[in-house]
Amino acid sequence: MINKVYPIQVEGSQPYARLTVYIQEHYEEIGIDHRPLVLICPGGAYAYTSPREGEAYAMQFLSFGYHAAVLNYSCAPSVYPTALTELALSVAMIRGHAEEWHVAPDQIIVMGSSAGGHLAASLGVFWQEAFLGEAVGSLAARQSLPCAEGFGQEMLRPDGLILCYPVITSGEFAHRGSFENLLGEREAELTEAMSLENRVSAKTPPVFLWHTFEDNAVPVENSLLFASALRRAGVSTEFHMYPKGGHGLALANRLTATRDGGAIQEECTSWISLAHTWVESRFVKAGE
């Protein structure tokens, strides 16, 4: 396995911002030339990145035969668009290494939980914005990254999104702390623009989405609003709402349980298998 850590530094980045990749070795005797890659954005209300929603996910996707990566993006006091630019740069870097790492360049899926879900979904709706392409293209050229040659806006596009109990709306059902941390002094100016259910278009990639009915921290209306917007835009979406379980379940089993034994919800453990089936049917089998 190729396991490397790449510093990710853009304007406003914190020193700890980094991309950790888990790339399965390529062997001629194994009949897989290119694999999907799932790029994971942990949650943490844009205050920190939760370890419960990072490497544990990566290990699951590796067991499914995919490559994986975890982005520890910059949180408060860094503000928008720092984390988004870091994520866009990470996607471009992965595409730039696609041949070397045997990544299927049209099977790069961005995943996020809670505030990380907001970040992942932000790239899904903003990837075509000129400011993002200009920033990443300039950084790639200055740092002589593999993605610099032939760089174009499409290099930033996720091919799919996996969103786990995501922060989406800045309206009635907002997780206000996430927007305060993300926007800082510009909260009043940018809050409406960062309500992602209003930014969905036909250019948004396909989405796998799950949430719990009982989530009192980030209400399920966040996912319901996003799923409704995706449907109106004609974007393929798979949505699962579980009746039981609070916020921040991660894998919902003992592997990501909290120190006090919380965040275990047996009814919700099926989500990772459902996501696996979604990737297989949407990307792997379709790409054969």
VEXVEXLO-985919 format. One record per atom (N, C-alpha, C): residue in one letter; y, x, z. Coordinates in steps of 0.05 Angstrom, whole numbers, plus 5000, padded with zeros to 4 digits. Layout:
AYXZ
...
This chain:
M497650175000
M500050005000
M502550175000
I504550084985
I507150214986
I508850065006
N509450195028
N511150075049
N513550245053
K515850155043
K518250305044
K520550135055
V522550275067
V524950145077
V527350245061
Y528850065050
Y531150135034
Y533650035048
P535550205054
P538150115065
P539449935044
I540549715053
I542049535035
I544949525045
Q546749655031
Q549449675040
Q551349575018
V552849365024
V554949255007
V557449245023
E559549155011
E562049125027
E561648945050
G562249045074
G561948875099
G559248895112
S557349055101
S554649065113
S554749195140
Q552749115157
Q552249245182
Q550349475177
P550449685194
P548749925189
P545749855188
Y544949645202
Y542049585203
Y540949435178
A542749345160
A541749195137
A539849355121
R537449235116
R535349385102
R533349195090
L532049295069
L529849155055
L527249305060
T525349175072
T522649295076
T520749175056
V519449345040
V517649235020
V514749305027
Y513049115020
Y510149145024
Y508849094997
I508249314983
I507249294955
I504349374953
Q502649194944
Q499849254942
Q499349454920
E497549644925
E496949844905
E495649714880
H496249834858
H495049744833
H492549914826
Y490349774820
Y487849914814
Y486849804787
E486049994769
E485149904743
E482549734745
E480949784766
E478449634767
E478749354778
I481249284788
I481849014797
I483348874775
G482548634768
G483648494745
G486248354750
I488048484765
I490748374770
I492748584762
D494248534742
D496248734733
D498948694747
H499748444751
H502348384763
H502048154783
R503348184805
R503147984827
R505847854832
P505847614843
P508347494853
P509347664877
L511947644882
L513047764906
L514647554921
V514247534947
V515747354964
V517647514981
L520247464977
L522347604991
L523347425014
I523047525039
I523347355063
I525947415077
C527447195083
C529947205099
C529447075125
P529147225147
P528747095174
P531146925182
G530646745201
G532846585212
G534146725236
G535946575249
G537346685272
G540246605273
A540946375260
A543646265262
A545846445251
Y545146635234
Y546946835224
Y548047005246
A546647005270
A547447175292
A545547415294
Y543047385285
Y541147605284
Y538947515265
T536947695260
T534647615243
T532147625261
S530847395263
S528647365281
S526147505272
P524947685288
P522447815280
P520147625277
R520347385290
R518147185288
R517947075259
E520147095244
E520246975217
E520447175195
G519347415200
G519547625180
G516847745173
E516047955187
E513548095180
E511047925182
A510947735201
A508647565203
A508247405178
Y510347305166
Y510147165140
Y509147365119
A510347605119
A509547795098
A506547845098
M505447875122
M502547925124
M500847695113
Q501847455117
Q500447215105
Q500447225075
F502747285064
F502947285034
F501447525022
L501347745036
L499647965027
L496747885027
S495847725046
S493047635047
S492447445024
F494547315013
F494147144990
F494047294964
G494547554965
G494447724941
G497247774929
Y499347704944
Y502047744933
Y503247994945
H505348094933
H507148294946
H509048134964
A510348284983
A512248155001
A514448355007
A516648245017
A518948405026
A520448245047
V521648385065
V523248255086
V526048375086
L528048205084
L530848295084
L532048245112
N532748455126
N534348435150
N537248455142
Y538448225137
Y541148205126
Y543248225148
S545648275140
S547848305160
S548648025171
C548948015197
C549747775211
C552547825224
A553447625239
A556047645252
A556247905268
P558448045266
P561047965255
P561347975225
S559348065210
S559548045181
S559747755173
V561247695152
V561647425143
V561047395113
Y560947145104
Y560447085076
Y562547225059
P561647355036
P559047335023
P557247575028
T557547715050
T556147965054
T553047935052
A551947755068
A549047715068
A548047615040
L549547445027
L548847345001
L548847574981
T550747744982
T550847974963
T548548164969
E547848204995
E545448365001
E542948244990
L542647984992
L540247854981
L540147874951
A542447824938
A542547854909
A541848134900
L542848334914
L542248614907
L539348664911
S538148554932
S535248594937
S533548484915
V534248244905
V532748124883
V532948294858
A535448394852
A535848564829
A534248824832
M534248944856
M532649184861
M529749144856
I528648924865
I525848864861
I525248834832
R526948694817
R526548674788
R526748944774
G528449114784
G528749374773
G526249544777
H524749494798
H522349644805
H519849494795
A520149274781
A517849094774
A515649244760
E516349404741
E514249544726
E512749744744
E514349894759
E513150104777
E511449974798
W512349754809
W510949624831
W508949414822
H508749364797
H506949154786
H507648884797
V510148824798
V511148554806
V511548394780
A510648144780
A511247964758
A514247904759
P515847984740
P518747954742
P519747674741
D517947484732
D518747204732
D517347044754
Q516347194775
Q515047074798
Q516147194824
I518747214826
I520047304850
I521147064865
I519947014888
I520546774904
I522046854929
V524246724934
V525846784958
V525246574979
M524646665003
M523846485024
M525746525048
G526346305062
G528046335086
G527446115106
S527846185131
S527545995153
S530145945167
S530745695173
S533145625188
S535645735174
A537245905187
A539546025174
A538746195150
G536346325153
G535246475130
G534646285106
G534046035113
G533645835092
G536245775078
H538445765094
H541045725082
H541745955063
L541046205072
L541646435055
L539946425029
A537446375032
A535646355008
A536646134989
A537245905000
A538245684983
A540945744971
S542545894985
S545145974974
S544846134949
L542946324949
L542446474924
L541346284903
G539746084911
G538745894891
G540845734877
V543045684891
V545245524879
V547545684869
F547845934878
F550146104871
F549446344853
W546846384846
W546046624832
W547646674806
Q548546454794
Q549946484768
Q552946534771
E553946544795
E556846574800
E557646854791
A559946874777
A560847124766
A561347334787
F562547254810
F563247444831
F560747584841
L558547454842
L556047574852
L554947774832
G554947704807
G554047884786
G555748134784
E558448094786
E560248324785
E559748514809
A559348404833
A558948564857
A556348724855
V554148584848
V551548714847
V551448914823
G552548844800
G552549024778
G553949284784
S556249254797
S557849494805
S556349664825
L555149544845
L553549694865
L551149834852
A549749694835
A547449814821
A548250054805
A550550034791
A551450264775
A552250504792
R553650444814
R554650664831
R552350804845
Q550250644852
Q547950754867
Q545750844848
S546150824822
S544150904802
S541450774807
L541450514813
L539050364818
L537550304792
P534950264793
P533450204768
P534449944754
C535649764769
C536549514758
C539149544743
A540449774745
A543049814732
A542849804702
E540749914691
E540349924662
E539749644651
G541449544634
G541049284623
G541649054642
F543249114663
F543748914683
F545048664671
G544148434680
G545248174673
G544947974695
Q546447754693
Q546547554714
Q543747454721
E542047424701
E539347314705
E537647484725
M538447734728
M536947904747
M537147814775
L539147644781
L539547544808
L538147284814
R537047154794
R535946894797
R533146894811
P532946754833
P530146714844
P528646534826
D526046594823
D524346414807
D523446174822
G523546184848
G522845964865
G523946004893
L524045794909
L525045804937
L522945674955
I522345814977
I520745694999
I522645675023
L523145425032
L525145375053
L523845245077
C523945375100
C522745285124
C524945185143
Y524844925149
Y526944795166
Y529744915162
P530744905137
P533145055131
P535744915141
V537645085147
V540444995150
V541444945122
I542544705116
I543544645089
I546344535090
T546744325106
T549244165105
T551244265126
S553844255118
S555944305138
S557244045147
G556043825140
G557143565147
G556143455173
E555543205174
E554843065199
E552443195213
F550543295198
F548043395210
F547943705211
A550243825211
A550444115210
A549544255235
H548344495232
H548044675255
H550544845256
R552444745272
R555144855271
R555245155277
G553545255295
G553645535302
G553045715278
S551245625261
S550645795237
S553145825220
F554645605216
F557045625199
F559245775212
E559445755238
E561445915252
E560946215249
N558346295252
N557646575249
N557946665220
L557246495201
L557246575173
L560146605162
L561946425171
L564546415159
L566746525175
G566346565201
G568346685218
G571046545216
E573146695212
E575846585211
E576346405187
R574546415167
R574846255143
R573245995144
E572345925168
E570545685170
E571945435159
A574345385167
A575745145158
A576045145127
E576545375116
E576945405087
E574445365071
L572145465081
L569745485065
L567445295073
T567845155095
T565544995105
T564544805084
E566244655071
E565344455052
E563944595028
A565044825019
A563844964997
A561045065003
M560445115029
M557845225036
M555845005045
S556544755040
S554644535044
S552944505019
L550544615020
L549144684995
L548044434981
E547744214994
E546843974980
E548843894958
N551343984960
N553343924941
N553544124918
R551944334920
R552144554900
R549644584882
V547744394885
V545344404869
V546044334840
S544644464822
S544944404793
S542244444780
A542144384754
A539644424739
A538844714738
K540644904745
K540045184745
K538745274771
T538545094791
T537245164816
T534245184811
P532945394821
P530045424816
P528345224831
P525845194825
P523945014839
P523845084868
V523344874884
V523444904914
V520944794927
F519944944947
F518044844966
F519444824993
L519244605007
L521044545029
L519444405051
W519744495076
W518444345098
W520244335123
H519944135139
H521544085162
H519943905181
T520943875206
T519643695225
T521643465232
F520443235236
F522042995243
F523443035270
E522243185288
E523243215315
E525243445319
D525843585297
D527643825300
D530443735310
N531143815334
N533643735345
N535843945342
A535044185333
A537044395329
A538244385300
V536444375281
V537244335253
V535944075243
P537343855245
P536043595239
P534843585211
V532743425209
V531243405184
V532943305161
E535243175168
E537043085147
E537943315129
N538043565140
N538643795123
N536843815099
S534243785104
S532243795082
S532343545065
L532743315078
L532843065063
L535143065043
L537443155052
L539743165034
L539343365011
F538043585017
F537543784996
F535543684976
A533343564986
A531243454969
A532443234951
S534143064961
S535342854945
S537142974923
A538643184930
A540343314910
A538643444888
L536443574896
L534643694877
L533443494858
R532743264869
R531543054852
R533642954832
R536142914841
R538142824822
R538643024800
A538343284806
A538843494786
A536443544769
G534143414775
G531743454760
G530343714766
V530743814790
V529444074799
V526844004812
S524644124803
S521944074815
S521944154844
T521043964861
T521144004890
T518543904903
E517444054922
E515343954939
E516343954967
F516343724981
F517543695007
F515443585026
H515143715050
H513343615070
H514943585096
M514743345108
M515943285133
M513743225154
Y513643395174
Y511643355195
Y512743195218
P511243005229
P512342835250
P512742975277
K511243185282
K511443325308
K512643605304
G513843705326
G514743985326
G517744015327
G518544215342
G521344285345
G522244485324
H524444615330
H525644805311
H524445085315
G524445245294
G523645525295
G520745565299
L519045405287
L516145425291
L514845675278
A516145785257
A514946005242
A512245925232
L510146075239
L507445995230
L506245775246
A507545705268
A506745475286
A504145535301
N503245785301
N500845855316
N501346085335
R499346195347
R499646405367
R500846665356
L500546705330
L501546955318
L504546975319
T505946745320
T508846755322
T509846595346
A508146565366
A508946415390
A511046585405
T512746445420
T514646575437
T513346675462
R514746845477
R513646965502
R512746755522
D514046525522
D513246315541
D511146125530
G509946195506
G507846035494
G508845805478
G511445805472
G512645595456
G512245645426
A513145455410
A513045465380
A510245465369
I508445335384
I505745285374
I505544985369
Q504944915344
Q504644635337
Q502444615316
E500044545325
E497744555307
E498144375283
E499544155286
E499843965264
E501444095241
C502944305246
C504644425226
C503544675213
T501244775223
T500245025213
T499445015184
S499144785173
S498244755145
S500344835125
W502844865134
W505044915114
W504545165098
I503545385111
I503145635096
I501045605074
S498945455080
S496945405059
S498045235036
L499745045043
L500944875023
L502845045006
A504345225018
A506145405003
A504445584985
H502245684994
H500445844978
H499545684953
T498645444957
T497845274935
T500045224915
W502545184926
W504845144909
W505445394891
V505245634903
V505745874888
V503545904866
E501045864874
E498845894855
E499145704831
S499745454837
S499845254816
S502445274799
R504645354812
R507245364799
R507645624783
F506545844794
F507146104782
F504646254772
V502746284789
V500446464782
V498846344759
K497846094763
K496245974742
K497845914717
A500445844721
A502145784698
A502646034682
G502546274695
G503146524682
G500746654669
E498346544673
E495946664662
E495846644631
